[in-house]
Amino acid sequence: MNWTALANWLSAGCAFIAAALWLYSARVEVWVDGQTSPRSDNMVILKEGRMYDVTGTAEAQSRWSAYAAIAAAAAAILQGLALLKS
């Protein structure tokens, strides 16, 4: 296997990882068990009979989205290198 093919395969792998991470970031939720009312450091709402931490969910979604962006950047860099080498 030559370097161009390897870079293309690695790029595709990074792209799939980025897609999976972005899908996960859209679905992640943070539940707060034991907290019964909002506090000044987070916002909590009642969802599906449980306390749902809006602030914590936004933080978790942001973190997972950042991981996905890193994987997407790696895919783009590898694809660019493969294009330059061909």
N, CA, C and O atoms as CSV, one atom per row, in Angstrom:
chain,resi,resn,atom,element,x,y,z
A,1,MET,N,N,0.861,-1.181,0.000
A,1,MET,CA,C,0.000,0.000,0.000
A,1,MET,C,C,0.902,1.237,0.000
A,1,MET,O,O,1.851,1.323,0.780
A,2,ASN,N,N,0.603,2.174,-0.864
A,2,ASN,CA,C,1.418,3.392,-0.929
A,2,ASN,C,C,0.867,4.454,0.028
A,2,ASN,O,O,-0.202,4.292,0.618
A,3,TRP,N,N,1.627,5.542,0.164
A,3,TRP,CA,C,1.276,6.604,1.115
A,3,TRP,C,C,-0.043,7.280,0.761
A,3,TRP,O,O,-0.806,7.648,1.654
A,4,THR,N,N,-0.321,7.449,-0.525
A,4,THR,CA,C,-1.564,8.103,-0.943
A,4,THR,C,C,-2.778,7.268,-0.529
A,4,THR,O,O,-3.753,7.791,0.010
A,5,ALA,N,N,-2.698,5.979,-0.790
A,5,ALA,CA,C,-3.808,5.092,-0.422
A,5,ALA,C,C,-3.991,5.057,1.097
A,5,ALA,O,O,-5.116,5.081,1.596
A,6,LEU,N,N,-2.877,5.001,1.821
A,6,LEU,CA,C,-2.956,4.986,3.280
A,6,LEU,C,C,-3.605,6.262,3.814
A,6,LEU,O,O,-4.460,6.208,4.698
A,7,ALA,N,N,-3.192,7.410,3.270
A,7,ALA,CA,C,-3.779,8.684,3.697
A,7,ALA,C,C,-5.274,8.730,3.382
A,7,ALA,O,O,-6.062,9.246,4.174
A,8,ASN,N,N,-5.662,8.188,2.222
A,8,ASN,CA,C,-7.091,8.154,1.871
A,8,ASN,C,C,-7.878,7.274,2.837
A,8,ASN,O,O,-8.966,7.653,3.271
A,9,TRP,N,N,-7.341,6.107,3.175
A,9,TRP,CA,C,-8.030,5.210,4.107
A,9,TRP,C,C,-8.130,5.830,5.496
A,9,TRP,O,O,-9.171,5.747,6.148
A,10,LEU,N,N,-7.048,6.448,5.939
A,10,LEU,CA,C,-7.083,7.102,7.249
A,10,LEU,C,C,-8.060,8.278,7.250
A,10,LEU,O,O,-8.756,8.514,8.238
A,11,SER,N,N,-8.107,9.002,6.150
A,11,SER,CA,C,-9.052,10.118,6.020
A,11,SER,C,C,-10.494,9.625,6.107
A,11,SER,O,O,-11.324,10.221,6.795
A,12,ALA,N,N,-10.779,8.544,5.411
A,12,ALA,CA,C,-12.131,7.978,5.464
A,12,ALA,C,C,-12.476,7.520,6.877
A,12,ALA,O,O,-13.596,7.727,7.344
A,13,GLY,N,N,-11.514,6.899,7.556
A,13,GLY,CA,C,-11.750,6.466,8.935
A,13,GLY,C,C,-12.036,7.640,9.854
A,13,GLY,O,O,-12.943,7.580,10.685
A,14,CYS,N,N,-11.259,8.712,9.704
A,14,CYS,CA,C,-11.485,9.910,10.520
A,14,CYS,C,C,-12.849,10.534,10.223
A,14,CYS,O,O,-13.520,11.030,11.128
A,15,ALA,N,N,-13.251,10.508,8.960
A,15,ALA,CA,C,-14.554,11.066,8.588
A,15,ALA,C,C,-15.692,10.268,9.223
A,15,ALA,O,O,-16.664,10.852,9.704
A,16,PHE,N,N,-15.578,8.940,9.229
A,16,PHE,CA,C,-16.605,8.114,9.875
A,16,PHE,C,C,-16.643,8.362,11.382
A,16,PHE,O,O,-17.717,8.425,11.982
A,17,ILE,N,N,-15.474,8.500,11.981
A,17,ILE,CA,C,-15.415,8.792,13.416
A,17,ILE,C,C,-16.056,10.140,13.708
A,17,ILE,O,O,-16.809,10.276,14.673
A,18,ALA,N,N,-15.759,11.142,12.874
A,18,ALA,CA,C,-16.359,12.470,13.056
A,18,ALA,C,C,-17.873,12.397,12.963
A,18,ALA,O,O,-18.579,13.009,13.765
A,19,ALA,N,N,-18.375,11.649,11.985
A,19,ALA,CA,C,-19.827,11.521,11.832
A,19,ALA,C,C,-20.456,10.875,13.063
A,19,ALA,O,O,-21.496,11.327,13.542
A,20,ALA,N,N,-19.830,9.828,13.570
A,20,ALA,CA,C,-20.366,9.153,14.751
A,20,ALA,C,C,-20.342,10.071,15.970
A,20,ALA,O,O,-21.290,10.093,16.755
A,21,LEU,N,N,-19.251,10.830,16.125
A,21,LEU,CA,C,-19.158,11.740,17.263
A,21,LEU,C,C,-20.190,12.853,17.176
A,21,LEU,O,O,-20.770,13.234,18.192
A,22,TRP,N,N,-20.433,13.383,15.972
A,22,TRP,CA,C,-21.436,14.432,15.831
A,22,TRP,C,C,-22.846,13.899,16.091
A,22,TRP,O,O,-23.676,14.587,16.685
A,23,LEU,N,N,-23.108,12.687,15.648
A,23,LEU,CA,C,-24.417,12.095,15.957
A,23,LEU,C,C,-24.579,11.913,17.459
A,23,LEU,O,O,-25.642,12.202,18.008
A,24,TYR,N,N,-23.540,11.439,18.126
A,24,TYR,CA,C,-23.606,11.271,19.577
A,24,TYR,C,C,-23.798,12.618,20.268
A,24,TYR,O,O,-24.571,12.728,21.220
A,25,SER,N,N,-23.087,13.647,19.785
A,25,SER,CA,C,-23.192,14.968,20.431
A,25,SER,C,C,-24.607,15.526,20.327
A,25,SER,O,O,-25.038,16.293,21.188
A,26,ALA,N,N,-25.321,15.148,19.288
A,26,ALA,CA,C,-26.697,15.624,19.136
A,26,ALA,C,C,-27.662,14.882,20.049
A,26,ALA,O,O,-28.754,15.377,20.329
A,27,ARG,N,N,-27.274,13.708,20.511
A,27,ARG,CA,C,-28.174,12.878,21.312
A,27,ARG,C,C,-27.855,12.853,22.803
A,27,ARG,O,O,-28.678,12.397,23.596
A,28,VAL,N,N,-26.682,13.332,23.199
A,28,VAL,CA,C,-26.272,13.235,24.605
A,28,VAL,C,C,-27.181,14.104,25.486
A,28,VAL,O,O,-27.547,15.220,25.118
A,29,GLU,N,N,-27.529,13.570,26.639
A,29,GLU,CA,C,-28.361,14.284,27.610
A,29,GLU,C,C,-27.787,14.067,28.998
A,29,GLU,O,O,-27.252,13.000,29.298
A,30,VAL,N,N,-27.900,15.086,29.846
A,30,VAL,CA,C,-27.430,14.987,31.220
A,30,VAL,C,C,-28.642,15.080,32.139
A,30,VAL,O,O,-29.368,16.074,32.142
A,31,TRP,N,N,-28.842,14.025,32.916
A,31,TRP,CA,C,-29.955,13.973,33.860
A,31,TRP,C,C,-29.426,14.244,35.256
A,31,TRP,O,O,-28.324,13.821,35.605
A,32,VAL,N,N,-30.208,14.943,36.047
A,32,VAL,CA,C,-29.813,15.272,37.410
A,32,VAL,C,C,-30.792,14.589,38.356
A,32,VAL,O,O,-31.946,14.999,38.484
A,33,ASP,N,N,-30.320,13.564,39.000
A,33,ASP,CA,C,-31.150,12.887,39.985
A,33,ASP,C,C,-30.818,13.439,41.360
A,33,ASP,O,O,-29.648,13.530,41.732
A,34,GLY,N,N,-31.827,13.800,42.100
A,34,GLY,CA,C,-31.624,14.313,43.442
A,34,GLY,C,C,-31.761,15.821,43.542
A,34,GLY,O,O,-31.972,16.336,44.640
A,35,GLN,N,N,-31.649,16.543,42.451
A,35,GLN,CA,C,-31.831,18.000,42.495
A,35,GLN,C,C,-33.294,18.293,42.180
A,35,GLN,O,O,-33.820,17.819,41.173
A,36,THR,N,N,-33.939,19.056,43.020
A,36,THR,CA,C,-35.372,19.282,42.864
A,36,THR,C,C,-35.737,20.673,42.370
A,36,THR,O,O,-36.889,20.925,42.019
A,37,SER,N,N,-34.764,21.575,42.339
A,37,SER,CA,C,-35.064,22.931,41.874
A,37,SER,C,C,-33.841,23.527,41.186
A,37,SER,O,O,-32.723,23.056,41.394
A,38,PRO,N,N,-34.045,24.564,40.363
A,38,PRO,CA,C,-32.903,25.188,39.688
A,38,PRO,C,C,-31.942,25.816,40.679
A,38,PRO,O,O,-32.345,26.273,41.749
A,39,ARG,N,N,-30.669,25.836,40.315
A,39,ARG,CA,C,-29.639,26.507,41.099
A,39,ARG,C,C,-29.032,27.602,40.235
A,39,ARG,O,O,-29.286,27.670,39.032
A,40,SER,N,N,-28.236,28.450,40.852
A,40,SER,CA,C,-27.631,29.550,40.096
A,40,SER,C,C,-26.567,29.070,39.117
A,40,SER,O,O,-26.256,29.775,38.157
A,41,ASP,N,N,-25.998,27.877,39.341
A,41,ASP,CA,C,-24.932,27.394,38.469
A,41,ASP,C,C,-25.424,26.489,37.332
A,41,ASP,O,O,-24.636,26.110,36.465
A,42,ASN,N,N,-26.697,26.142,37.324
A,42,ASN,CA,C,-27.222,25.363,36.206
A,42,ASN,C,C,-28.731,25.557,36.069
A,42,ASN,O,O,-29.394,26.036,36.989
A,43,MET,N,N,-29.254,25.183,34.921
A,43,MET,CA,C,-30.687,25.301,34.675
A,43,MET,C,C,-31.251,23.890,34.524
A,43,MET,O,O,-30.757,23.092,33.727
A,44,VAL,N,N,-32.267,23.604,35.283
A,44,VAL,CA,C,-32.860,22.275,35.297
A,44,VAL,C,C,-34.339,22.393,34.950
A,44,VAL,O,O,-35.037,23.280,35.442
A,45,ILE,N,N,-34.806,21.484,34.095
A,45,ILE,CA,C,-36.230,21.433,33.762
A,45,ILE,C,C,-36.721,20.003,33.979
A,45,ILE,O,O,-35.935,19.057,34.028
A,46,LEU,N,N,-38.024,19.873,34.105
A,46,LEU,CA,C,-38.627,18.557,34.249
A,46,LEU,C,C,-38.916,18.020,32.852
A,46,LEU,O,O,-39.641,18.643,32.077
A,47,LYS,N,N,-38.342,16.856,32.535
A,47,LYS,CA,C,-38.522,16.231,31.218
A,47,LYS,C,C,-38.714,14.744,31.429
A,47,LYS,O,O,-37.893,14.091,32.072
A,48,GLU,N,N,-39.787,14.214,30.891
A,48,GLU,CA,C,-40.076,12.784,30.988
A,48,GLU,C,C,-40.084,12.305,32.440
A,48,GLU,O,O,-39.672,11.181,32.727
A,49,GLY,N,N,-40.554,13.156,33.352
A,49,GLY,CA,C,-40.667,12.790,34.754
A,49,GLY,C,C,-39.365,12.846,35.533
A,49,GLY,O,O,-39.334,12.468,36.704
A,50,ARG,N,N,-38.291,13.311,34.910
A,50,ARG,CA,C,-36.993,13.406,35.578
A,50,ARG,C,C,-36.440,14.808,35.405
A,50,ARG,O,O,-36.852,15.549,34.513
A,51,MET,N,N,-35.503,15.159,36.271
A,51,MET,CA,C,-34.863,16.466,36.173
A,51,MET,C,C,-33.763,16.401,35.109
A,51,MET,O,O,-32.875,15.550,35.160
A,52,TYR,N,N,-33.848,17.314,34.155
A,52,TYR,CA,C,-32.952,17.375,33.001
A,52,TYR,C,C,-32.076,18.608,33.144
A,52,TYR,O,O,-32.594,19.719,33.265
A,53,ASP,N,N,-30.759,18.436,33.132
A,53,ASP,CA,C,-29.806,19.532,33.308
A,53,ASP,C,C,-29.504,20.157,31.947
A,53,ASP,O,O,-28.734,19.598,31.166
A,54,VAL,N,N,-30.097,21.296,31.664
A,54,VAL,CA,C,-29.922,21.971,30.378
A,54,VAL,C,C,-28.480,22.451,30.219
A,54,VAL,O,O,-27.878,22.277,29.159
A,55,THR,N,N,-27.932,23.050,31.264
A,55,THR,CA,C,-26.559,23.558,31.197
A,55,THR,C,C,-25.568,22.414,31.008
A,55,THR,O,O,-24.681,22.496,30.159
A,56,GLY,N,N,-25.710,21.369,31.779
A,56,GLY,CA,C,-24.815,20.214,31.662
A,56,GLY,C,C,-24.917,19.547,30.307
A,56,GLY,O,O,-23.914,19.093,29.756
A,57,THR,N,N,-26.131,19.485,29.762
A,57,THR,CA,C,-26.323,18.903,28.439
A,57,THR,C,C,-25.634,19.748,27.375
A,57,THR,O,O,-24.980,19.207,26.483
A,58,ALA,N,N,-25.773,21.060,27.459
A,58,ALA,CA,C,-25.114,21.947,26.487
A,58,ALA,C,C,-23.596,21.795,26.566
A,58,ALA,O,O,-22.920,21.783,25.537
A,59,GLU,N,N,-23.062,21.681,27.774
A,59,GLU,CA,C,-21.623,21.485,27.935
A,59,GLU,C,C,-21.170,20.157,27.337
A,59,GLU,O,O,-20.150,20.100,26.650
A,60,ALA,N,N,-21.921,19.094,27.595
A,60,ALA,CA,C,-21.569,17.778,27.057
A,60,ALA,C,C,-21.666,17.775,25.530
A,60,ALA,O,O,-20.792,17.228,24.858
A,61,GLN,N,N,-22.713,18.377,24.982
A,61,GLN,CA,C,-22.855,18.443,23.535
A,61,GLN,C,C,-21.712,19.231,22.904
A,61,GLN,O,O,-21.200,18.849,21.851
A,62,SER,N,N,-21.317,20.315,23.536
A,62,SER,CA,C,-20.210,21.120,23.032
A,62,SER,C,C,-18.905,20.331,23.044
A,62,SER,O,O,-18.132,20.392,22.087
A,63,ARG,N,N,-18.658,19.597,24.115
A,63,ARG,CA,C,-17.434,18.801,24.230
A,63,ARG,C,C,-17.369,17.726,23.146
A,63,ARG,O,O,-16.340,17.569,22.488
A,64,TRP,N,N,-18.476,16.976,22.956
A,64,TRP,CA,C,-18.492,15.922,21.942
A,64,TRP,C,C,-18.424,16.489,20.525
A,64,TRP,O,O,-17.838,15.875,19.634
A,65,SER,N,N,-19.020,17.651,20.321
A,65,SER,CA,C,-18.936,18.306,19.017
A,65,SER,C,C,-17.500,18.743,18.725
A,65,SER,O,O,-17.054,18.675,17.580
A,66,ALA,N,N,-16.784,19.187,19.742
A,66,ALA,CA,C,-15.374,19.558,19.561
A,66,ALA,C,C,-14.535,18.344,19.176
A,66,ALA,O,O,-13.655,18.447,18.321
A,67,TYR,N,N,-14.800,17.193,19.800
A,67,TYR,CA,C,-14.084,15.972,19.416
A,67,TYR,C,C,-14.353,15.639,17.948
A,67,TYR,O,O,-13.444,15.248,17.216
A,68,ALA,N,N,-15.599,15.796,17.529
A,68,ALA,CA,C,-15.960,15.529,16.135
A,68,ALA,C,C,-15.249,16.490,15.189
A,68,ALA,O,O,-14.799,16.088,14.116
A,69,ALA,N,N,-15.146,17.747,15.581
A,69,ALA,CA,C,-14.453,18.727,14.741
A,69,ALA,C,C,-12.977,18.375,14.588
A,69,ALA,O,O,-12.406,18.566,13.515
A,70,ILE,N,N,-12.359,17.868,15.639
A,70,ILE,CA,C,-10.956,17.447,15.563
A,70,ILE,C,C,-10.810,16.285,14.581
A,70,ILE,O,O,-9.891,16.272,13.762
A,71,ALA,N,N,-11.710,15.316,14.665
A,71,ALA,CA,C,-11.665,14.185,13.739
A,71,ALA,C,C,-11.903,14.643,12.302
A,71,ALA,O,O,-11.255,14.142,11.383
A,72,ALA,N,N,-12.819,15.586,12.094
A,72,ALA,CA,C,-13.081,16.106,10.750
A,72,ALA,C,C,-11.868,16.867,10.217
A,72,ALA,O,O,-11.543,16.773,9.033
A,73,ALA,N,N,-11.206,17.613,11.085
A,73,ALA,CA,C,-10.001,18.330,10.668
A,73,ALA,C,C,-8.904,17.348,10.268
A,73,ALA,O,O,-8.202,17.566,9.280
A,74,ALA,N,N,-8.756,16.280,11.023
A,74,ALA,CA,C,-7.764,15.260,10.679
A,74,ALA,C,C,-8.095,14.637,9.326
A,74,ALA,O,O,-7.198,14.400,8.516
A,75,ALA,N,N,-9.378,14.371,9.075
A,75,ALA,CA,C,-9.784,13.816,7.790
A,75,ALA,C,C,-9.451,14.772,6.646
A,75,ALA,O,O,-8.968,14.345,5.597
A,76,ALA,N,N,-9.706,16.053,6.847
A,76,ALA,CA,C,-9.413,17.037,5.801
A,76,ALA,C,C,-7.914,17.158,5.550
A,76,ALA,O,O,-7.482,17.247,4.401
A,77,ILE,N,N,-7.126,17.163,6.607
A,77,ILE,CA,C,-5.666,17.256,6.451
A,77,ILE,C,C,-5.131,16.030,5.709
A,77,ILE,O,O,-4.323,16.154,4.788
A,78,LEU,N,N,-5.586,14.857,6.116
A,78,LEU,CA,C,-5.131,13.623,5.446
A,78,LEU,C,C,-5.562,13.612,3.981
A,78,LEU,O,O,-4.791,13.196,3.115
A,79,GLN,N,N,-6.765,14.055,3.697
A,79,GLN,CA,C,-7.238,14.091,2.316
A,79,GLN,C,C,-6.411,15.072,1.500
A,79,GLN,O,O,-6.078,14.798,0.347
A,80,GLY,N,N,-6.078,16.213,2.092
A,80,GLY,CA,C,-5.236,17.193,1.411
A,80,GLY,C,C,-3.846,16.644,1.132
A,80,GLY,O,O,-3.307,16.847,0.043
A,81,LEU,N,N,-3.259,15.952,2.102
A,81,LEU,CA,C,-1.954,15.350,1.893
A,81,LEU,C,C,-1.990,14.292,0.805
A,81,LEU,O,O,-1.072,14.200,-0.010
A,82,ALA,N,N,-3.051,13.494,0.791
A,82,ALA,CA,C,-3.188,12.481,-0.250
A,82,ALA,C,C,-3.286,13.128,-1.635
A,82,ALA,O,O,-2.718,12.629,-2.607
A,83,LEU,N,N,-4.002,14.226,-1.706
A,83,LEU,CA,C,-4.146,14.930,-2.979
A,83,LEU,C,C,-2.807,15.514,-3.434
A,83,LEU,O,O,-2.479,15.470,-4.619
A,84,LEU,N,N,-2.050,16.052,-2.507
A,84,LEU,CA,C,-0.746,16.624,-2.846
A,84,LEU,C,C,0.247,15.547,-3.287
A,84,LEU,O,O,1.086,15.787,-4.155
A,85,LYS,N,N,0.146,14.371,-2.688
A,85,LYS,CA,C,1.074,13.276,-3.007
A,85,LYS,C,C,0.756,12.583,-4.323
A,85,LYS,O,O,1.627,11.947,-4.916
A,86,SER,N,N,-0.486,12.701,-4.784
A,86,SER,CA,C,-0.868,11.990,-6.016
A,86,SER,C,C,-0.479,12.742,-7.256
A,86,SER,O,O,-0.732,12.275,-8.367
